[in-house]
C-alpha cells in the first residue's frame, strides 16, 4: 500500500496541504502500514488500532489518528472502514479560534 500512500500524499500536496501536515501523514501511514498493509485492513483492524491508541495516548492524539485514518480510507474508496469513527476535538485544540460566548 506504500504506493497508495504516496499517491494519497501527492493528492494532498496538489490540494495545498502544508508540508508539515504531509510529513505527519507520511510518517503516520507508513508506520502503521509496516505492521499490516493498509490494503489489507478491515474494520476490526481500525477498531483495534483506535482501542490501542486510547490505552496509550492522550485523547487529542487518538482523535488526530481517527482524522488521518478517515481521510486516508475515504480517499482510498474504503470509507466503510471508518464511517463509524466519531471525531471529537474542540476547535481550540486544533489551533482554530473559538467564538467567545
Buried (B, 14 or more C-beta within 10 A) or exposed (E): BEEBBEEBBEEBEEEEBEEEEBEBBBEBBBEBBEEBEBEEBEEEBBBEBBEEBEEEEEEEEBBBBBBBBBBBBBBBEBEEBBEEBEEEBEEEEEEEEEEEE
